[in-house]
């Protein structure tokens, strides 16, 4: 895997975690 791929995965996973936490808070 390249660094760019790892960074993209890290960013997407962070966004998913943020969306999940925001969703649980709004509910």
PQR file of N, CA, C, O and H, with PARSE charges and radii, in Angstrom:
ATOM      1  N   UNK A   1       0.843  -1.211   0.000 -0.4000 1.5000
ATOM      2  CA  UNK A   1       0.000   0.000   0.000 -0.0000 2.0000
ATOM      3  C   UNK A   1       0.872   1.254   0.000  0.5500 1.7000
ATOM      4  O   UNK A   1       1.953   1.276   0.588 -0.5500 1.4000
ATOM      5  N   UNK A   2       0.394   2.267  -0.653 -0.4000 1.5000
ATOM      6  CA  UNK A   2       1.158   3.519  -0.695 -0.0000 2.0000
ATOM      7  C   UNK A   2       0.723   4.444   0.435  0.5500 1.7000
ATOM      8  O   UNK A   2      -0.341   4.268   1.029 -0.5500 1.4000
ATOM      9  H   UNK A   2      -0.484   2.249  -1.131  0.4000 1.0000
ATOM     10  N   UNK A   3       1.565   5.433   0.720 -0.4000 1.5000
ATOM     11  CA  UNK A   3       1.224   6.384   1.780 -0.0000 2.0000
ATOM     12  C   UNK A   3      -0.072   7.107   1.466  0.5500 1.7000
ATOM     13  O   UNK A   3      -0.884   7.358   2.357 -0.5500 1.4000
ATOM     14  H   UNK A   3       2.429   5.576   0.237  0.4000 1.0000
ATOM     15  N   UNK A   4      -0.265   7.443   0.186 -0.4000 1.5000
ATOM     16  CA  UNK A   4      -1.487   8.169  -0.184 -0.0000 2.0000
ATOM     17  C   UNK A   4      -2.724   7.335   0.124  0.5500 1.7000
ATOM     18  O   UNK A   4      -3.730   7.858   0.602 -0.5500 1.4000
ATOM     19  H   UNK A   4       0.394   7.239  -0.537  0.4000 1.0000
ATOM     20  N   UNK A   5      -2.644   6.027  -0.154 -0.4000 1.5000
ATOM     21  CA  UNK A   5      -3.789   5.162   0.119 -0.0000 2.0000
ATOM     22  C   UNK A   5      -4.051   5.083   1.621  0.5500 1.7000
ATOM     23  O   UNK A   5      -5.197   5.137   2.066 -0.5500 1.4000
ATOM     24  H   UNK A   5      -1.826   5.602  -0.542  0.4000 1.0000
ATOM     25  N   UNK A   6      -2.965   4.953   2.402 -0.4000 1.5000
ATOM     26  CA  UNK A   6      -3.128   4.875   3.851 -0.0000 2.0000
ATOM     27  C   UNK A   6      -3.736   6.160   4.403  0.5500 1.7000
ATOM     28  O   UNK A   6      -4.603   6.119   5.276 -0.5500 1.4000
ATOM     29  H   UNK A   6      -2.034   4.910   2.040  0.4000 1.0000
ATOM     30  N   UNK A   7      -3.277   7.302   3.890 -0.4000 1.5000
ATOM     31  CA  UNK A   7      -3.823   8.579   4.366 -0.0000 2.0000
ATOM     32  C   UNK A   7      -5.299   8.696   4.006  0.5500 1.7000
ATOM     33  O   UNK A   7      -6.097   9.183   4.807 -0.5500 1.4000
ATOM     34  H   UNK A   7      -2.572   7.335   3.181  0.4000 1.0000
ATOM     35  N   UNK A   8      -5.665   8.251   2.807 -0.4000 1.5000
ATOM     36  CA  UNK A   8      -7.064   8.324   2.388 -0.0000 2.0000
ATOM     37  C   UNK A   8      -7.921   7.428   3.272  0.5500 1.7000
ATOM     38  O   UNK A   8      -9.026   7.806   3.660 -0.5500 1.4000
ATOM     39  H   UNK A   8      -5.016   7.855   2.157  0.4000 1.0000
ATOM     40  N   UNK A   9      -7.407   6.232   3.591 -0.4000 1.5000
ATOM     41  CA  UNK A   9      -8.161   5.323   4.453 -0.0000 2.0000
ATOM     42  C   UNK A   9      -8.329   5.933   5.840  0.5500 1.7000
ATOM     43  O   UNK A   9      -9.409   5.863   6.427 -0.5500 1.4000
ATOM     44  H   UNK A   9      -6.509   5.925   3.275  0.4000 1.0000
ATOM     45  N   UNK A  10      -7.259   6.532   6.364 -0.4000 1.5000
ATOM     46  CA  UNK A  10      -7.320   7.135   7.693 -0.0000 2.0000
ATOM     47  C   UNK A  10      -8.337   8.270   7.720  0.5500 1.7000
ATOM     48  O   UNK A  10      -9.113   8.395   8.668 -0.5500 1.4000
ATOM     49  H   UNK A  10      -6.382   6.589   5.888  0.4000 1.0000
ATOM     50  N   UNK A  11      -8.328   9.087   6.687 -0.4000 1.5000
ATOM     51  CA  UNK A  11      -9.252  10.223   6.637 -0.0000 2.0000
ATOM     52  C   UNK A  11     -10.689   9.731   6.535  0.5500 1.7000
ATOM     53  O   UNK A  11     -11.576  10.272   7.196 -0.5500 1.4000
ATOM     54  H   UNK A  11      -7.697   8.986   5.917  0.4000 1.0000
ATOM     55  N   UNK A  12     -10.928   8.710   5.715 -0.4000 1.5000
ATOM     56  CA  UNK A  12     -12.292   8.213   5.542 -0.0000 2.0000
ATOM     57  C   UNK A  12     -12.786   7.551   6.824  0.5500 1.7000
ATOM     58  O   UNK A  12     -13.958   7.679   7.178 -0.5500 1.4000
ATOM     59  H   UNK A  12     -10.208   8.271   5.178  0.4000 1.0000
ATOM     60  N   UNK A  13     -11.896   6.841   7.521 -0.4000 1.5000
ATOM     61  CA  UNK A  13     -12.304   6.195   8.762 -0.0000 2.0000
ATOM     62  C   UNK A  13     -12.609   7.241   9.829  0.5500 1.7000
ATOM     63  O   UNK A  13     -13.541   7.082  10.617 -0.5500 1.4000
ATOM     64  H   UNK A  13     -10.944   6.736   7.233  0.4000 1.0000
ATOM     65  N   UNK A  14     -11.819   8.309   9.848 -0.4000 1.5000
ATOM     66  CA  UNK A  14     -12.083   9.386  10.815 -0.0000 2.0000
ATOM     67  C   UNK A  14     -13.432  10.031  10.522  0.5500 1.7000
ATOM     68  O   UNK A  14     -14.197  10.315  11.444 -0.5500 1.4000
ATOM     69  H   UNK A  14     -11.061   8.438   9.208  0.4000 1.0000
ATOM     70  N   UNK A  15     -13.729  10.266   9.245 -0.4000 1.5000
ATOM     71  CA  UNK A  15     -14.997  10.885   8.869 -0.0000 2.0000
ATOM     72  C   UNK A  15     -16.151   9.965   9.253  0.5500 1.7000
ATOM     73  O   UNK A  15     -17.193  10.436   9.709 -0.5500 1.4000
ATOM     74  H   UNK A  15     -13.108  10.036   8.496  0.4000 1.0000
ATOM     75  N   UNK A  16     -15.974   8.664   9.075 -0.4000 1.5000
ATOM     76  CA  UNK A  16     -17.035   7.715   9.418 -0.0000 2.0000
ATOM     77  C   UNK A  16     -17.275   7.721  10.924  0.5500 1.7000
ATOM     78  O   UNK A  16     -18.421   7.676  11.372 -0.5500 1.4000
ATOM     79  H   UNK A  16     -15.127   8.282   8.705  0.4000 1.0000
ATOM     80  N   UNK A  17     -16.205   7.776  11.698 -0.4000 1.5000
ATOM     81  CA  UNK A  17     -16.359   7.811  13.155 -0.0000 2.0000
ATOM     82  C   UNK A  17     -17.061   9.089  13.596  0.5500 1.7000
ATOM     83  O   UNK A  17     -17.921   9.057  14.475 -0.5500 1.4000
ATOM     84  H   UNK A  17     -15.275   7.813  11.333  0.4000 1.0000
ATOM     85  N   UNK A  18     -16.696  10.211  12.988 -0.4000 1.5000
ATOM     86  CA  UNK A  18     -17.327  11.483  13.343 -0.0000 2.0000
ATOM     87  C   UNK A  18     -18.814  11.443  12.998  0.5500 1.7000
ATOM     88  O   UNK A  18     -19.648  11.890  13.784 -0.5500 1.4000
ATOM     89  H   UNK A  18     -15.997  10.237  12.274  0.4000 1.0000
ATOM     90  N   UNK A  19     -19.142  10.911  11.830 -0.4000 1.5000
ATOM     91  CA  UNK A  19     -20.540  10.832  11.411 -0.0000 2.0000
ATOM     92  C   UNK A  19     -21.316   9.926  12.364  0.5500 1.7000
ATOM     93  O   UNK A  19     -22.460  10.225  12.709 -0.5500 1.4000
ATOM     94  H   UNK A  19     -18.464  10.548  11.191  0.4000 1.0000
ATOM     95  N   UNK A  20     -20.707   8.832  12.788 -0.4000 1.5000
ATOM     96  CA  UNK A  20     -21.386   7.905  13.694 -0.0000 2.0000
ATOM     97  C   UNK A  20     -21.637   8.568  15.045  0.5500 1.7000
ATOM     98  O   UNK A  20     -22.722   8.431  15.611 -0.5500 1.4000
ATOM     99  H   UNK A  20     -19.778   8.590  12.508  0.4000 1.0000
ATOM    100  N   UNK A  21     -20.643   9.285  15.565 -0.4000 1.5000
ATOM    101  CA  UNK A  21     -20.808   9.936  16.863 -0.0000 2.0000
ATOM    102  C   UNK A  21     -21.847  11.052  16.772  0.5500 1.7000
ATOM    103  O   UNK A  21     -22.643  11.234  17.693 -0.5500 1.4000
ATOM    104  H   UNK A  21     -19.762   9.397  15.106  0.4000 1.0000
ATOM    105  N   UNK A  22     -21.843  11.796  15.671 -0.4000 1.5000
ATOM    106  CA  UNK A  22     -22.825  12.867  15.507 -0.0000 2.0000
ATOM    107  C   UNK A  22     -24.228  12.277  15.386  0.5500 1.7000
ATOM    108  O   UNK A  22     -25.185  12.821  15.936 -0.5500 1.4000
ATOM    109  H   UNK A  22     -21.196  11.648  14.922  0.4000 1.0000
ATOM    110  N   UNK A  23     -24.346  11.165  14.666 -0.4000 1.5000
ATOM    111  CA  UNK A  23     -25.648  10.535  14.491 -0.0000 2.0000
ATOM    112  C   UNK A  23     -26.201  10.040  15.818  0.5500 1.7000
ATOM    113  O   UNK A  23     -27.392  10.188  16.089 -0.5500 1.4000
ATOM    114  H   UNK A  23     -23.569  10.723  14.219  0.4000 1.0000
ATOM    115  N   UNK A  24     -25.337   9.448  16.654 -0.4000 1.5000
ATOM    116  CA  UNK A  24     -25.805   8.933  17.936 -0.0000 2.0000
ATOM    117  C   UNK A  24     -26.194  10.080  18.858  0.5500 1.7000
ATOM    118  O   UNK A  24     -27.102   9.939  19.676 -0.5500 1.4000
ATOM    119  H   UNK A  24     -24.369   9.328  16.433  0.4000 1.0000
ATOM    120  N   UNK A  25     -25.506  11.223  18.730 -0.4000 1.5000
ATOM    121  CA  UNK A  25     -25.828  12.371  19.576 -0.0000 2.0000
ATOM    122  C   UNK A  25     -27.179  12.969  19.183  0.5500 1.7000
ATOM    123  O   UNK A  25     -27.971  13.344  20.047 -0.5500 1.4000
ATOM    124  H   UNK A  25     -24.768  11.337  18.065  0.4000 1.0000
ATOM    125  N   UNK A  26     -27.438  13.057  17.873 -0.4000 1.5000
ATOM    126  CA  UNK A  26     -28.673  13.692  17.415 -0.0000 2.0000
ATOM    127  C   UNK A  26     -29.876  12.818  17.746  0.5500 1.7000
ATOM    128  O   UNK A  26     -30.985  13.320  17.927 -0.5500 1.4000
ATOM    129  H   UNK A  26     -26.795  12.752  17.171  0.4000 1.0000
ATOM    130  N   UNK A  27     -29.654  11.506  17.825 -0.4000 1.5000
ATOM    131  CA  UNK A  27     -30.751  10.606  18.158 -0.0000 2.0000
ATOM    132  C   UNK A  27     -30.925  10.553  19.648  0.5500 1.7000
ATOM    133  O   UNK A  27     -31.804   9.846  20.143 -0.5500 1.4000
ATOM    134  H   UNK A  27     -28.753  11.098  17.679  0.4000 1.0000
TER
END
